[in-house]
């Protein structure tokens, strides 16, 4: 499980880097902030699904619509909890505190990993 968690972290870094690159490229090309942001998140989610499915959880075969729907729902749940934790942390640390992001991001990673592991993707062979 530790190796899988490490691959999950690497996948998150890769998808974040690609998403940010798309956002910045979109801004450079003249897209509005919201449009560039949506494009970056869209590309990032597709990359995240693809890498998590194969590289992290070892799922092969045809992609099923139900699997994609579960992935998007897991993302929405993890992101929603992330926002709740962020608002709570900002209440303690202040709205402008960058430190408030740490528990929010940590919570997102844990919840998204657990939902991906136990709900979205079927377990791969034991590691």
trRosetta pair geometry for C-beta under 8 A, 3 or more apart (Angstrom, degrees):
i j d omega theta_ij theta_ji phi_ij phi_ji
1 4 5.5 -55 -152 37 38 114
1 5 6.3 41 150 -22 69 103
1 127 6.8 171 -38 50 36 124
2 5 5.6 -52 -148 35 33 112
2 6 6.5 36 152 -20 64 103
3 6 5.6 -52 -151 34 33 114
3 7 6.5 33 151 -16 65 104
3 127 5.4 -147 49 171 124 152
4 7 5.7 -53 -149 38 33 110
4 8 6.3 40 149 -24 65 104
4 56 6.0 86 -162 -174 78 77
4 57 7.2 62 -150 -88 117 54
4 117 7.4 92 137 -103 141 112
4 127 6.3 -164 -35 -14 101 154
5 8 5.3 -49 -148 33 34 118
5 9 6.6 37 151 -20 63 101
5 113 6.4 35 -119 -154 81 148
6 9 5.7 -51 -152 34 33 112
6 10 6.5 32 151 -16 65 104
7 10 5.6 -52 -147 38 35 112
7 11 6.2 39 152 -22 66 105
7 55 5.8 -161 -179 139 122 92
7 56 4.5 172 115 -108 114 71
8 11 5.7 -54 -149 35 29 114
8 12 6.5 33 151 -21 62 104
8 52 6.9 45 -120 -118 76 92
8 56 5.0 79 -77 -136 69 136
8 109 7.8 123 131 -168 116 91
8 113 5.3 66 168 -112 163 105
8 116 7.3 151 -123 73 124 148
9 12 5.6 -53 -150 33 32 113
9 13 6.6 32 153 -17 65 102
9 109 7.5 31 -97 -155 79 130
10 13 5.7 -52 -150 35 34 111
10 14 6.3 32 153 -17 66 106
11 14 5.7 -55 -146 38 32 110
11 15 6.1 24 159 -13 67 108
11 48 6.5 104 154 -134 106 63
11 51 4.3 170 -135 121 112 128
11 52 5.6 128 153 -69 162 70
11 55 6.3 158 -80 83 118 127
11 56 5.6 -58 -20 -50 150 122
12 15 6.0 -57 -140 41 27 104
12 16 6.1 30 158 -20 63 109
12 48 7.4 41 -99 -120 52 106
12 109 6.9 -12 -89 -116 168 100
13 16 5.8 -58 -147 37 27 111
13 17 6.3 27 156 -20 64 107
14 17 5.9 -56 -148 35 29 110
14 18 6.4 22 157 -13 65 108
14 47 6.9 -130 121 151 97 128
14 51 6.5 137 77 -84 134 172
15 18 5.8 -54 -143 41 33 108
15 19 6.0 37 155 -22 65 108
15 44 4.6 99 169 -160 93 79
15 45 7.7 91 -173 -65 131 21
15 47 4.6 171 -113 96 90 112
15 48 4.2 41 -113 -68 165 85
15 51 6.7 -145 -54 31 108 138
16 19 5.7 -55 -144 38 29 112
16 20 6.2 27 158 -17 65 106
16 44 6.8 51 -88 -137 31 128
17 20 6.0 -55 -147 38 27 108
17 21 6.3 30 153 -21 62 107
18 21 5.5 -53 -148 35 32 114
18 22 6.5 32 153 -19 65 103
18 43 6.2 -123 136 129 105 113
18 44 6.1 159 85 -94 93 70
18 47 5.5 64 71 -4 152 171
19 22 5.8 -55 -152 35 31 109
19 23 6.4 32 151 -19 65 105
19 40 4.2 86 -177 171 73 89
19 41 6.2 51 -149 -84 123 35
19 43 6.0 170 -101 79 63 93
19 44 3.1 6 -75 -65 120 126
19 47 7.7 -141 -50 39 84 129
20 23 5.5 -53 -148 36 35 114
20 24 6.2 28 158 -13 69 107
20 40 6.5 62 -78 -156 20 135
21 24 6.0 -57 -144 42 28 105
21 25 6.0 29 156 -19 64 110
21 40 7.8 153 59 -124 44 102
22 25 5.7 -55 -141 40 28 111
22 26 6.1 32 156 -22 63 107
22 36 7.5 171 131 -172 71 73
22 39 5.4 -139 152 124 116 96
22 40 4.2 166 83 -101 103 68
22 43 4.7 133 -46 38 166 148
22 44 7.4 -140 30 -38 132 85
23 26 5.8 -58 -151 35 26 111
23 27 6.5 25 153 -17 63 105
23 36 4.8 91 -152 149 60 98
23 37 5.8 36 -122 -94 113 46
23 39 7.0 159 -86 74 53 90
23 40 3.5 -11 -53 -55 89 148
24 27 5.6 -50 -146 36 34 111
24 28 6.2 36 153 -20 65 106
24 36 7.7 107 -45 177 14 132
25 28 5.6 -54 -147 38 31 113
25 29 6.2 27 154 -16 65 109
25 36 7.9 173 71 -145 54 108
26 29 5.7 -59 -145 41 30 108
26 31 3.9 -37 170 38 93 139
26 35 6.6 -151 170 110 134 84
26 36 3.2 169 99 -121 126 91
26 39 5.2 136 -73 58 151 142
26 40 6.9 -118 9 -43 133 92
27 30 7.9 92 179 -35 28 10
27 31 6.2 -77 -78 60 33 84
27 33 6.9 29 -99 -95 105 58
27 36 4.8 27 -52 -107 72 171
31 35 4.5 -124 180 92 108 114
31 36 4.3 139 95 -60 122 88
31 39 7.0 -15 161 4 171 140
32 35 4.7 85 55 13 83 105
32 36 6.8 -156 86 -6 38 89
33 36 5.9 -59 -142 40 26 108
33 37 6.0 27 159 -20 64 110
34 37 5.5 -55 -143 38 30 114
34 38 6.2 31 158 -20 65 105
35 38 5.8 -52 -146 36 30 110
35 39 6.4 32 153 -18 63 106
36 39 5.7 -55 -149 37 31 112
36 40 6.3 32 153 -19 65 107
37 40 5.7 -55 -148 37 30 112
37 41 6.3 24 157 -13 66 107
38 41 5.9 -56 -144 41 29 107
38 42 6.1 34 155 -23 64 109
39 42 5.6 -55 -146 35 28 114
39 43 6.4 23 159 -13 64 106
40 43 6.1 -57 -146 40 28 105
40 44 6.0 28 155 -19 64 113
41 44 5.4 -57 -141 42 30 115
41 45 6.1 33 159 -22 66 105
42 45 6.0 -55 -147 33 25 108
42 46 6.6 23 155 -15 61 105
43 46 5.9 -56 -151 36 32 110
43 47 6.3 28 154 -14 66 109
44 47 5.8 -58 -146 41 30 108
44 48 6.0 33 155 -23 66 109
45 48 5.4 -51 -140 37 31 115
45 49 6.3 34 158 -20 64 103
45 72 7.5 46 -173 -102 135 81
45 75 6.7 10 -126 -106 111 168
46 49 5.9 -52 -149 34 28 110
46 50 6.4 24 155 -16 63 110
47 50 5.8 -59 -147 39 30 110
47 51 6.0 19 162 -9 68 111
48 51 6.2 -60 -139 44 24 101
48 52 5.8 20 165 -14 64 115
48 75 7.9 99 104 -92 146 126
49 52 6.1 -61 -140 42 21 106
49 53 5.9 24 162 -25 61 113
49 68 6.8 26 -149 -121 150 76
49 71 5.2 67 -112 164 104 161
50 53 6.0 -57 -146 32 21 112
50 54 6.6 -13 169 11 59 110
51 54 6.7 -74 -142 51 24 87
51 55 4.8 -25 -170 29 69 126
51 56 6.6 65 137 -15 73 100
52 55 7.1 -46 -84 56 13 85
52 56 4.6 -29 -143 35 52 131
52 57 6.1 31 161 0 69 107
52 71 7.7 147 77 -132 138 121
52 116 5.8 -81 180 -158 136 142
52 120 7.9 15 129 105 131 139
52 121 7.0 -152 139 -36 95 145
53 56 7.5 61 14 46 15 88
53 57 6.2 -53 -145 53 25 109
53 59 4.8 -74 -176 60 76 114
53 63 7.4 -15 -153 -104 166 99
53 67 7.7 70 -113 158 122 131
53 121 6.1 -177 -121 -102 59 128
54 57 7.7 21 -9 57 6 69
54 58 7.0 39 -166 -114 36 22
54 59 6.5 -91 -82 61 44 65
54 60 6.9 70 -118 -85 85 64
56 116 7.4 7 110 141 138 138
56 121 7.9 127 92 45 96 167
57 116 6.7 -138 -55 152 136 100
57 117 7.1 -169 -104 -107 115 53
57 121 3.9 52 139 124 164 153
57 122 7.7 127 159 65 120 44
57 123 7.5 -106 -163 -127 96 31
57 124 5.5 164 169 -24 53 111
58 124 3.0 69 60 -112 129 148
58 125 6.8 -82 122 21 162 76
59 67 7.9 170 154 -152 159 147
59 121 5.0 -123 -37 -154 136 107
59 122 6.3 114 -102 45 108 83
59 124 6.8 -117 -54 -73 56 97
63 67 6.1 -127 -166 69 68 131
63 68 6.5 58 166 -49 110 104
64 67 4.4 97 63 -1 86 105
64 68 7.3 -156 95 -4 48 83
65 68 5.6 -54 -151 36 37 111
65 69 6.2 38 151 -20 69 105
66 69 5.6 -52 -146 37 33 113
66 70 6.3 34 153 -19 65 104
67 70 5.8 -53 -148 36 29 110
67 71 6.4 33 151 -22 62 105
67 120 6.7 85 -161 -176 70 75
67 121 7.4 61 -152 -91 109 60
68 71 5.6 -53 -149 34 32 114
68 72 6.4 29 154 -15 66 105
69 72 5.9 -55 -147 39 31 108
69 73 6.2 31 153 -18 65 108
70 73 5.6 -55 -145 39 32 112
70 74 6.2 35 154 -22 66 105
70 119 6.0 -159 -177 138 120 93
70 120 4.5 169 121 -114 112 71
71 74 5.7 -53 -148 34 29 112
71 75 6.5 31 151 -19 63 104
71 116 7.4 43 -121 -110 78 85
71 120 5.0 84 -81 -144 66 134
72 75 5.6 -49 -149 35 33 114
72 76 6.4 35 152 -21 64 105
73 76 5.6 -52 -147 36 33 112
73 77 6.4 33 154 -18 66 104
74 77 5.8 -52 -146 36 31 110
74 78 6.2 27 157 -14 65 109
74 112 6.1 106 148 -137 101 65
74 115 3.8 166 -140 128 112 133
74 116 6.0 132 150 -63 160 64
74 119 6.2 162 -83 81 119 125
74 120 5.2 -61 -19 -53 151 124
75 78 5.9 -60 -146 41 27 107
75 79 6.0 24 158 -16 65 112
75 112 6.7 39 -102 -121 51 113
76 79 5.9 -57 -141 41 26 109
76 80 6.1 30 157 -23 63 108
77 80 5.7 -56 -147 35 27 112
77 81 6.5 23 156 -13 63 105
77 111 6.7 -132 117 155 95 126
77 115 6.5 140 69 -82 130 161
78 81 6.0 -56 -149 39 30 107
78 82 6.2 40 148 -27 63 106
78 107 7.9 171 -162 127 75 74
78 108 5.0 89 163 -151 99 67
78 111 4.3 169 -113 97 86 111
78 112 3.9 26 -102 -64 168 86
78 115 6.5 -131 -51 20 109 139
79 82 5.1 -48 -148 31 34 121
79 83 6.6 35 154 -19 64 100
79 108 6.6 43 -90 -126 43 114
80 83 5.9 -52 -153 32 32 109
80 84 6.6 31 150 -17 64 104
81 84 5.5 -53 -148 37 37 113
81 85 6.2 35 154 -16 69 105
81 107 5.7 -127 129 143 107 120
81 108 6.9 168 82 -86 93 59
81 111 5.5 95 58 -21 148 170
82 85 6.0 -59 -149 39 27 107
82 86 6.2 31 152 -23 63 109
82 104 4.9 77 -169 179 72 87
82 105 7.0 48 -140 -86 112 32
82 107 5.9 172 -96 85 59 103
82 108 3.9 23 -83 -71 120 109
82 111 7.9 -137 -48 41 82 132
83 86 5.4 -52 -144 35 32 116
83 87 6.4 31 158 -18 66 103
83 104 7.3 60 -77 -149 19 122
84 87 6.0 -53 -148 36 29 107
84 88 6.4 27 153 -16 63 108
85 88 5.6 -56 -147 40 32 111
85 89 6.0 31 155 -18 67 108
85 103 5.4 -133 166 121 119 97
85 104 4.5 167 94 -101 105 65
85 107 4.6 134 -21 22 166 157
86 89 5.8 -57 -144 39 27 108
86 90 6.2 28 156 -19 64 107
86 100 5.9 84 -155 146 64 102
86 101 6.8 16 -119 -104 101 49
86 103 7.9 177 -81 81 46 84
86 104 3.8 35 -68 -94 83 147
87 90 5.7 -53 -145 37 30 112
87 91 6.6 40 151 -27 61 101
88 91 5.6 -50 -156 26 33 117
88 92 7.0 21 151 -9 62 104
89 92 5.8 -60 -155 41 37 105
89 93 5.6 -5 162 14 75 117
89 97 7.5 -123 139 85 93 123
89 99 7.5 -138 166 113 121 73
89 100 3.8 150 117 -147 111 81
89 101 7.8 -157 96 -29 148 20
89 102 7.8 -175 -161 54 160 71
89 103 5.1 165 -78 50 140 121
89 104 6.2 -115 18 -40 140 96
90 93 6.2 -69 -120 60 28 85
90 94 6.5 -62 -164 103 64 21
90 95 4.9 50 -174 -102 118 46
90 97 6.5 175 -119 42 63 100
90 100 4.6 54 -70 -148 65 162
92 100 7.8 154 60 -104 85 99
93 97 3.8 -99 133 61 111 168
93 99 5.4 -133 -165 79 157 107
93 100 4.8 -166 62 -67 132 94
94 97 4.5 108 66 -29 87 107
94 100 7.5 -139 66 -40 53 128
95 100 8.0 -42 -141 5 20 163
97 100 4.5 99 88 -18 100 101
98 101 5.8 -35 -177 12 55 116
99 102 5.7 -31 -168 5 54 117
100 103 7.2 -55 -167 36 43 95
100 104 6.6 37 145 -13 68 118
101 104 5.4 -72 -152 47 38 114
101 105 5.6 34 159 -21 79 109
102 105 6.2 -54 -139 37 24 104
102 106 6.2 23 161 -17 61 111
103 106 5.5 -56 -142 40 33 114
103 107 6.1 36 159 -22 67 106
104 107 6.0 -56 -150 35 26 110
104 108 6.5 29 152 -20 61 107
105 108 5.5 -53 -150 34 33 115
105 109 6.4 33 154 -20 67 104
106 109 5.9 -54 -150 33 30 110
106 110 6.5 25 156 -14 65 108
107 110 6.0 -58 -147 39 30 108
107 111 6.1 21 161 -11 67 112
108 111 6.2 -64 -144 43 24 104
108 112 5.9 16 164 -13 65 115
109 112 6.2 -60 -139 41 22 105
109 113 6.1 23 160 -19 62 111
110 113 6.0 -59 -148 36 24 110
110 114 6.3 18 159 -14 63 110
111 114 5.9 -58 -145 40 29 107
111 115 6.1 24 160 -13 66 110
112 115 5.9 -56 -141 43 29 108
112 116 6.0 32 157 -21 64 109
113 116 5.7 -59 -146 38 27 111
113 117 6.0 26 157 -20 65 111
114 117 5.7 -54 -142 38 29 112
114 118 6.0 -13 173 15 66 114
115 118 6.8 -73 -129 54 21 83
115 119 4.8 -34 -166 35 65 124
115 120 6.1 60 138 -18 76 104
116 119 7.3 -36 -70 53 10 79
116 120 4.7 -37 -131 41 47 127
116 121 5.8 14 174 12 72 106
117 120 7.9 50 13 41 20 87
117 121 7.1 -35 -113 58 21 95
117 123 7.3 37 -176 -93 72 82
121 124 7.8 -10 142 -35 115 86
124 127 7.8 50 90 -50 104 91
